[in-house]
Amino acid sequence: MNSEKRIAGIGASLGAVNGELDRVRAQADELLAFGVDVMELYASSLGVVANARLLPARTTELRTLCEERPLMPTLHAPIPIDFMDRDNITLHRSAARVSVDLAAEIGAPIVVIHAGRADPTEWASDPDSLLIFEREELSALGDHAAKSGVRIALENISPNLAVIGGKATSYSLDPAALARQLGALHHPSVTGCLDYSHATQGAGLLGLDPIAGAAAMAPFTGHIHISEASGLPTIPSITSQPDWMYFGVGDMHAPLGTGCMDLTALADASPVLPGTLAVLELQGHARAMLADSLCHLRAFADRVNACSVAA
């Protein structure tokens, strides 16, 4: 990997492992065979944490697994972590801190955490206090991460069924708003994770321009998630990712190259921070198309890096 490039390395998240570290080994070896640089692990699927504490023997086994392979691990913290859930913040703090500790143990430089969500009525009545509260929590977590050389990457969320149903909302549906939050936070150990699929979905829901959203987020982006999405919200009767991809709605996690998103325009709008890692997110329904999607991701990264040199 070349940390001087804007996109320094590419890779993919792992599919289902269900706590079986042999599955981690097998999928890591598959990624190595594809010639990539990065593997992203979903923290709560690994079976290495209980009661927000590391399980020492399991953590050691995972660390050895990672050390034995020339892949950079990154860690996706549990999606339910929510730094706007003030009533349950102790739980969220504990889960976030142990995610950082796990990342430090396995040599992962990035921990991805989703941006805060709120009840729409609470958000409408006092958004500033929620944003300030989240920044305070992120600042404390960033201080903890800095001690181990880990960075937090705050990710824009997708308009999931709770959002579509009016039960939750998030400022990060608009990547430009996430960029403003990161700018206001201005913590050296907290960067942004731009999920292009989520941004496309948010743009479809809110009537925004996904290219403009990517451009606004680019100066704050130190990590990338990518798959394809049409931008059409799902409907309550369509609830699974295979069906989302089939119908062309929701958080499809479709392979790159399906033509749902203008990858060329997105790359041209994305002069991200040097050293950014780009992670392909394909689930079981699309995993068979991993190799082809990684070729598209490599071309995307090459275009971002070439445009950066030209600029």
Secondary structure, DSSP 8 states (H G I E B T S, - for coil): --TTSSEEEEEEE----TT-HHHHHHHHHHHHHTT-SEEEEEGGGSS-EETTEE-HHHHHHHHHHHHTSS-EEEEE--TT--TT-GGGHHHHHHHHHHHHHHHHHHT-SEEEEE---B-HHHHHH-HHHHHHHHHHHHHHHHHHHHTTT-EEEEE-----HHHHTTS-B-GGGSHHHHHHHHHHH--TTEEEEEEHHHHHHHHHHHT--HHHHHHHHGGGEEEEEE-B--S----TT--SHHHHHHHT-SS--B-TTSSSS-HHHHHHT----TTEEEEE---GGGGGGHHHHHHHHHHHHHHHHHHHHH-
